[in-house]
Amino acid sequence: MAAAVTLAERRVPVTVYEAGPVLGGRARRVDINGVTLDNGLHVLIGAYRETLRLIALVHPAANDALLRLPLDWHQHRHLHLRAPKLPAPLHLATALLTAQGAPWAERWAAIGMMRALRSANFRLAHDTTVSALLAGHQQGPILTQHLWAPLCVSALNTPPQKASAQLFLNVLRDALNAERAGSDLLIARVDLSALFPEPAADYVRAREGEVYTGRRVSAFEPVADGFQVTAGGAARVFSHVVCALPPHQVAAFVAGHNTLSEIREIAGDLEYQPITSVYLQYDGRVHLPAPMTGLATGMAHWLFDREAICAQPGLIGAVISAEGLHLDLTQDALGARVHQQLAAQFGPLPPLTWQRVITEKRATFSATPGLRRPAQKTPLENFWLAGDYTASDYPATLEAAVRSGIVCAHGILDNAALL
């Protein structure tokens, strides 16, 4: 949709085929028990400039659709870090100095690490793991457990002992060092399909484009005028193709096209990490310390107060990022475990009326050091790849996906200008 909007903005007519019934892919609306939810609990940060720009471009009420929270890192009962209204990086330094729950020596060590990383322009001579990076900068156990590790898992969806330190530093560079607003947290007040993909579709249609849902592309073949694309049993010819399939489907889709053999190899080498979202509906208010609250122990990593965020009374969303023991539990058992975790942290709860667990088993690629990622421009002329797994200095985030689509669109526009 980012590629389509970027082209439509230049009045280039485009056609979008979405296999599913709802736009959004791995960040889409689902309806459960008459309640509008999302298949995954996603958070934006102020550093996601391209995503926020496109939302503002297509959404008629973009400011109302997002809850913007200044950096307020709340790990319940363990660590509280709040950034004041100061320019970056002073806001982070002050937040670390005044953090509640961390000893003085650890706070100074964290400030020292950020200063050293800034001096190196957040670049490493050789990529390593986040765990090795933290150990090399002598980060203490409390800030490692309650700040750096949760931040790594939230941003990269990969455990610190496996995660790429360079990708982690790229996020720190933009979120905590570039400008004050870059560290803001933005949580959607509307479902994720309504936040961007559906307004984007309206934007495309208003500019002579077409957007179809429930129409799977089954084949594409190069022809004299571009590509013959078969979708929903009907074939049409297009000058360019932007393939936005998830990477585990790309290898099969491009099979038979020898010029794309390296893409099949790279996509085939990727490993994946899951994201699990647990929704708990209570018959009454659950009082959380903040709209988004971190938990340092137990299954769930973050809790979202859906009543405070989007006026859904008594509904709590819990997210569990990356691999872990929770994957061995049944959905009912996992929901019960998270409910017990909430009760242990916040005391007696109202009656639980229903629960739902949604696991995206291949939510993101595993962001390991030195990972190969394919370029958006492929060896097959006028065939492009879009997706958060393509070449980027960001991990698998909404921003990486949006940027990839913009790269594809600009490449198509540059090509057209040369003809």
C-alpha positions as CSV (number, residue, x, y, z in Angstrom):
1,M,0.0,0.0,0.0
2,A,2.9,2.4,0.6
3,A,4.1,1.7,-3.0
4,A,0.6,2.2,-4.3
5,V,0.0,5.5,-2.5
6,T,3.4,6.9,-3.5
7,L,2.6,6.1,-7.2
8,A,-1.0,7.4,-6.9
9,E,0.4,10.6,-5.4
10,R,2.1,11.1,-8.8
11,R,-1.1,10.3,-10.6
12,V,0.2,6.9,-11.8
13,P,-2.8,4.5,-12.0
14,V,-2.1,1.3,-10.1
15,T,-3.9,-2.0,-9.3
16,V,-3.5,-3.7,-6.0
17,Y,-4.4,-7.4,-5.4
18,E,-4.8,-8.5,-1.8
19,A,-5.4,-12.3,-1.3
20,G,-7.1,-11.8,2.1
21,P,-10.5,-10.4,2.8
22,V,-9.0,-7.4,4.8
23,L,-6.2,-5.1,3.9
24,G,-3.2,-4.9,6.1
25,G,-1.3,-8.3,6.0
26,R,0.3,-9.0,9.3
27,A,-1.1,-5.8,10.7
28,R,-4.8,-6.0,10.0
29,R,-8.2,-5.9,11.7
30,V,-10.0,-9.0,13.1
31,D,-13.4,-9.2,14.6
32,I,-13.9,-11.4,17.7
33,N,-17.2,-11.7,19.6
34,G,-18.4,-8.5,18.0
35,V,-15.3,-6.5,19.1
36,T,-12.9,-5.0,16.6
37,L,-9.3,-6.0,17.4
38,D,-6.0,-6.5,15.5
39,N,-4.2,-9.7,14.6
40,G,-1.2,-8.3,16.4
41,L,-0.5,-5.5,18.9
42,H,1.8,-3.1,17.1
43,V,3.3,0.2,18.3
44,L,4.8,3.0,16.3
45,I,7.5,5.3,17.4
46,G,8.1,8.9,16.5
47,A,11.1,7.9,14.4
48,Y,8.9,6.1,11.9
49,R,8.8,9.2,9.8
50,E,7.7,7.6,6.5
51,T,4.9,5.6,8.0
52,L,3.6,8.6,9.9
53,R,3.9,10.8,6.8
54,L,1.8,8.4,4.7
55,I,-0.8,8.0,7.4
56,A,-1.1,11.8,7.5
57,L,-1.4,11.9,3.7
58,V,-4.3,9.4,3.4
59,H,-6.1,9.5,6.7
60,P,-8.7,12.3,7.1
61,A,-8.3,12.3,10.9
62,A,-4.7,11.1,11.4
63,N,-4.1,13.1,14.6
64,D,-7.1,11.6,16.3
65,A,-6.3,8.0,15.1
66,L,-3.0,7.8,17.1
67,L,-2.4,8.2,20.8
68,R,1.0,9.8,21.2
69,L,2.8,9.2,24.5
70,P,6.2,10.8,25.3
71,L,8.8,8.1,26.3
72,D,7.6,6.7,29.6
73,W,9.2,3.3,30.1
74,H,7.2,1.5,32.8
75,Q,8.3,-2.0,33.8
76,H,5.9,-2.7,36.6
77,R,7.5,-2.8,40.0
78,H,11.0,-2.8,38.6
79,L,11.9,0.2,36.5
80,H,10.3,3.5,35.6
81,L,12.1,5.8,33.1
82,R,10.5,9.0,31.9
83,A,12.0,11.4,29.3
84,P,11.5,15.2,30.0
85,K,10.7,17.8,27.3
86,L,14.4,18.4,26.4
87,P,16.2,18.2,23.1
88,A,17.8,14.9,22.2
89,P,20.0,13.4,23.5
90,L,19.6,15.4,26.7
91,H,16.1,13.9,27.2
92,L,17.5,10.4,27.3
93,A,20.4,11.3,29.5
94,T,18.1,12.9,32.0
95,A,15.7,10.0,31.8
96,L,18.5,7.6,32.6
97,L,19.9,9.7,35.4
98,T,16.5,9.9,37.1
99,A,15.4,6.4,36.4
100,Q,13.6,4.7,39.4
101,G,14.7,1.2,40.2
102,A,18.2,1.1,38.8
103,P,21.4,1.7,40.9
104,W,23.4,4.8,40.3
105,A,26.4,2.9,38.8
106,E,24.1,1.2,36.2
107,R,22.6,4.5,35.2
108,W,26.1,6.1,34.6
109,A,27.1,3.0,32.7
110,A,24.1,3.3,30.4
111,I,24.9,7.0,29.8
112,G,28.5,6.1,29.0
113,M,27.4,3.4,26.5
114,M,25.1,5.9,24.7
115,R,27.9,8.5,24.5
116,A,30.3,5.9,23.1
117,L,27.8,4.7,20.5
118,R,27.0,8.3,19.5
119,S,30.8,9.0,19.1
120,A,30.9,6.0,16.7
121,N,27.8,7.2,14.9
122,F,26.0,4.1,16.0
123,R,28.1,1.9,13.7
124,L,30.0,-1.3,14.5
125,A,33.1,-2.4,12.6
126,H,31.7,-6.0,12.9
127,D,28.1,-7.0,13.7
128,T,27.6,-9.0,16.8
129,T,24.7,-9.9,19.1
130,V,22.9,-7.4,21.4
131,S,24.0,-9.5,24.4
132,A,27.6,-9.2,23.4
133,L,27.2,-5.5,22.8
134,L,25.8,-4.9,26.2
135,A,28.4,-7.0,27.9
136,G,31.1,-5.1,26.1
137,H,29.8,-1.8,27.5
138,Q,29.5,-3.3,31.0
139,Q,25.7,-2.8,31.3
140,G,24.4,-3.9,34.7
141,P,21.8,-6.6,35.3
142,I,18.9,-4.4,36.2
143,L,19.0,-2.1,33.1
144,T,19.9,-5.1,30.9
145,Q,16.9,-7.1,32.1
146,H,14.4,-4.2,32.4
147,L,15.4,-1.8,29.6
148,W,17.8,-3.0,27.0
149,A,16.5,-6.6,26.6
150,P,12.8,-5.6,26.5
151,L,13.7,-2.8,24.0
152,C,15.6,-5.3,21.8
153,V,12.8,-7.8,21.8
154,S,10.2,-5.1,21.2
155,A,12.1,-3.6,18.3
156,L,13.7,-6.6,16.6
157,N,11.3,-9.4,17.8
158,T,14.4,-11.5,18.4
159,P,16.0,-12.4,21.8
160,P,19.2,-10.4,22.7
161,Q,21.4,-13.5,22.6
162,K,20.5,-13.9,18.9
163,A,19.7,-10.3,17.8
164,S,21.8,-8.2,15.5
165,A,23.5,-5.4,17.5
166,Q,23.8,-3.2,14.4
167,L,20.1,-3.3,13.7
168,F,19.5,-2.6,17.3
169,L,21.8,0.4,17.1
170,N,20.0,1.7,14.0
171,V,16.8,1.8,16.1
172,L,18.5,3.5,19.0
173,R,20.1,6.0,16.7
174,D,16.7,7.2,15.3
175,A,14.5,6.7,18.3
176,L,16.7,8.0,21.1
177,N,19.3,10.2,19.6
178,A,18.0,12.0,16.5
179,E,15.3,14.2,17.9
180,R,13.0,14.4,20.9
181,A,9.8,13.3,19.2
182,G,11.6,10.3,17.8
183,S,11.3,8.4,21.1
184,D,7.5,9.0,21.4
185,L,5.3,6.0,21.4
186,L,2.2,6.1,19.1
187,I,-0.6,3.6,19.7
188,A,-3.5,3.2,17.2
189,R,-6.9,4.3,18.6
190,V,-8.5,2.6,15.6
191,D,-7.9,-0.9,14.2
192,L,-4.7,-1.3,12.1
193,S,-6.6,-1.7,8.8
194,A,-8.5,1.5,9.4
195,L,-5.3,3.3,10.4
196,F,-3.6,3.1,7.0
197,P,-4.4,0.4,4.5
198,E,-8.1,1.2,4.0
199,P,-7.6,5.0,3.8
200,A,-4.7,4.3,1.4
201,A,-7.1,2.2,-0.7
202,D,-9.5,5.1,-0.9
203,Y,-6.7,7.4,-1.8
204,V,-5.6,5.1,-4.6
205,R,-9.1,4.7,-6.0
206,A,-9.6,8.4,-6.0
207,R,-6.6,8.7,-8.4
208,E,-7.8,6.2,-11.0
209,G,-6.4,3.2,-9.2
210,E,-8.0,-0.1,-8.3
211,V,-7.8,-2.1,-5.0
212,Y,-9.2,-5.6,-4.8
213,T,-9.4,-7.8,-1.7
214,G,-10.0,-11.6,-1.7
215,R,-8.1,-11.9,-5.0
216,R,-5.0,-14.0,-4.9
217,V,-2.3,-13.6,-7.6
218,S,-1.6,-17.1,-8.8
219,A,1.0,-16.4,-11.6
220,F,3.0,-13.8,-13.4
221,E,4.8,-14.1,-16.8
222,P,7.0,-11.6,-18.6
223,V,5.5,-10.5,-21.9
224,A,6.4,-7.9,-24.5
225,D,4.6,-5.0,-22.7
226,G,5.5,-6.0,-19.2
227,F,3.9,-8.8,-17.2
228,Q,0.8,-10.9,-17.5
229,V,-0.6,-11.2,-14.1
230,T,-3.3,-13.8,-13.2
231,A,-5.4,-13.0,-10.2
232,G,-8.8,-14.5,-9.3
233,G,-8.7,-16.5,-12.5
234,A,-8.4,-13.4,-14.8
235,A,-5.2,-12.3,-16.6
236,R,-4.2,-8.7,-17.2
237,V,-1.0,-7.1,-18.4
238,F,0.9,-4.5,-16.3
239,S,4.1,-2.5,-17.0
240,H,5.6,-3.2,-13.6
241,V,5.0,-5.6,-10.7
242,V,5.6,-5.0,-7.0
243,C,5.6,-8.3,-5.2
244,A,4.6,-7.8,-1.5
245,L,4.3,-11.4,-0.5
246,P,5.8,-12.5,2.9
247,P,9.2,-14.0,2.4
248,H,8.2,-17.6,3.1
249,Q,5.8,-17.4,0.1
250,V,8.2,-15.6,-2.3
251,A,10.4,-18.6,-3.1
252,A,7.5,-20.6,-4.4
253,F,5.9,-17.6,-6.2
254,V,9.1,-16.9,-8.2
255,A,9.9,-20.5,-8.9
256,G,10.6,-21.1,-12.6
257,H,12.1,-17.6,-13.1
258,N,15.8,-18.3,-13.2
259,T,16.8,-14.7,-13.0
260,L,15.3,-14.7,-9.5
261,S,17.2,-17.7,-8.2
262,E,19.2,-15.7,-5.7
263,I,16.1,-14.2,-4.2
264,R,14.7,-17.7,-3.7
265,E,17.9,-18.7,-1.9
266,I,18.0,-15.6,0.4
267,A,14.3,-16.0,1.2
268,G,14.8,-19.7,1.9
269,D,17.6,-19.0,4.3
270,L,15.5,-16.7,6.6
271,E,14.4,-17.9,9.9
272,Y,11.3,-16.6,11.7
273,Q,10.1,-15.4,15.1
274,P,6.5,-15.4,16.3
275,I,4.4,-12.7,18.0
276,T,1.5,-13.8,20.2
277,S,-1.3,-11.5,21.2
278,V,-3.7,-12.4,24.0
279,Y,-6.9,-10.5,24.4
280,L,-8.7,-10.8,27.8
281,Q,-12.2,-9.3,28.1
282,Y,-13.3,-8.5,31.7
283,D,-16.7,-7.6,33.1
284,G,-15.4,-4.4,34.6
285,R,-12.4,-2.0,34.7
286,V,-8.9,-3.3,35.0
287,H,-6.7,-0.6,36.5
288,L,-3.3,-0.5,34.8
289,P,-0.6,2.1,35.7
290,A,-0.3,3.3,32.1
291,P,-2.0,2.7,28.7
292,M,1.1,0.5,27.9
293,T,2.7,-1.3,30.8
294,G,5.6,-3.7,30.8
295,L,5.9,-6.8,32.9
296,A,9.3,-8.1,33.9
297,T,8.2,-11.6,35.0
298,G,5.7,-14.1,33.6
299,M,4.5,-14.8,30.0
300,A,3.3,-11.5,28.8
301,H,5.8,-8.7,28.0
302,W,3.5,-5.7,27.5
303,L,-0.1,-4.9,28.5
304,F,-2.3,-2.5,26.6
305,D,-5.3,-0.9,28.3
306,R,-7.8,-0.9,25.4
307,E,-10.3,1.1,27.4
308,A,-7.8,4.0,27.8
309,I,-6.5,3.7,24.3
310,C,-9.6,3.0,22.1
311,A,-12.6,3.0,24.5
312,Q,-13.1,-0.7,24.7
313,P,-14.2,-1.2,28.3
314,G,-12.6,-4.0,30.3
315,L,-10.4,-5.2,27.4
316,I,-6.7,-5.9,28.0
317,G,-4.3,-6.8,25.2
318,A,-1.1,-8.6,26.1
319,V,1.8,-9.2,23.7
320,I,4.4,-11.9,23.9
321,S,7.3,-11.2,21.4
322,A,9.6,-13.8,19.9
323,E,10.2,-17.4,20.8
324,G,9.6,-18.9,24.3
325,L,8.0,-21.5,26.5
326,H,4.6,-20.0,25.8
327,L,4.6,-21.7,22.4
328,D,4.3,-25.1,24.1
329,L,0.9,-24.1,25.7
330,T,-2.5,-24.5,24.3
331,Q,-4.4,-21.3,23.6
332,D,-6.7,-21.8,26.6
333,A,-3.8,-22.5,28.9
334,L,-1.8,-19.5,27.7
335,G,-4.8,-17.2,28.2
336,A,-5.2,-18.6,31.7
337,R,-1.6,-18.1,32.4
338,V,-1.7,-14.4,31.3
339,H,-4.8,-13.9,33.4
340,Q,-3.0,-15.3,36.4
341,Q,-0.1,-13.0,35.7
342,L,-2.3,-9.9,35.7
343,A,-3.9,-11.0,39.0
344,A,-0.5,-11.5,40.6
345,Q,0.6,-8.0,39.5
346,F,-2.5,-6.0,40.0
347,G,-4.6,-7.8,42.6
348,P,-8.2,-9.1,42.2
349,L,-9.7,-8.8,38.8
350,P,-13.3,-8.6,37.5
351,P,-14.8,-11.8,36.1
352,L,-13.2,-12.9,32.8
353,T,-16.0,-13.2,30.1
354,W,-13.9,-14.4,27.2
355,Q,-10.3,-14.6,25.9
356,R,-8.6,-15.0,22.5
357,V,-5.0,-15.9,21.6
358,I,-3.7,-15.0,18.1
359,T,-0.2,-16.2,17.2
360,E,1.5,-15.1,14.0
361,K,4.1,-17.9,13.7
362,R,6.1,-16.1,11.1
363,A,5.5,-12.6,12.3
364,T,9.0,-11.4,11.5
365,F,12.3,-12.7,10.3
366,S,14.9,-13.5,13.0
367,A,17.1,-10.4,13.0
368,T,20.5,-12.1,13.4
369,P,23.9,-10.6,12.9
370,G,25.1,-10.4,9.3
371,L,21.7,-11.4,7.8
372,R,21.4,-11.3,4.0
373,R,18.3,-9.4,2.8
374,P,17.3,-9.0,-0.9
375,A,17.2,-5.7,-2.6
376,Q,13.9,-4.2,-3.7
377,K,15.1,-4.0,-7.3
378,T,15.5,-7.5,-8.7
379,P,17.5,-8.8,-11.7
380,L,14.1,-9.2,-13.5
381,E,13.5,-5.9,-15.1
382,N,10.5,-4.0,-13.7
383,F,9.8,-6.7,-11.1
384,W,10.2,-5.3,-7.6
385,L,10.1,-6.7,-4.0
386,A,8.4,-4.9,-1.1
387,G,8.3,-6.1,2.4
388,D,9.9,-5.6,5.8
389,Y,12.4,-8.4,5.0
390,T,14.0,-6.6,2.1
391,A,17.2,-4.5,2.3
392,S,17.0,-1.9,5.0
393,D,18.8,-0.6,8.1
394,Y,15.7,-1.4,10.1
395,P,14.5,-4.7,11.5
396,A,11.1,-6.2,10.5
397,T,8.9,-3.2,11.4
398,L,6.0,-1.4,9.9
399,E,8.5,1.4,9.0
400,A,10.7,-1.1,7.1
401,A,7.8,-2.3,5.2
402,V,6.6,1.2,4.3
403,R,10.1,2.3,3.3
404,S,10.5,-0.7,1.0
405,G,7.3,0.2,-0.8
406,I,8.5,3.8,-1.3
407,V,11.8,2.5,-2.7
408,C,9.9,0.4,-5.2
409,A,7.6,3.3,-6.3
410,H,10.5,5.7,-6.7
411,G,12.4,3.1,-8.8
412,I,9.4,2.8,-11.0
413,L,9.0,6.5,-11.3
414,D,12.7,7.0,-12.1
415,N,12.5,4.3,-14.8
416,A,9.4,5.9,-16.4
417,A,11.2,9.3,-16.5
418,L,14.0,7.7,-18.5
419,L,11.7,6.2,-21.2
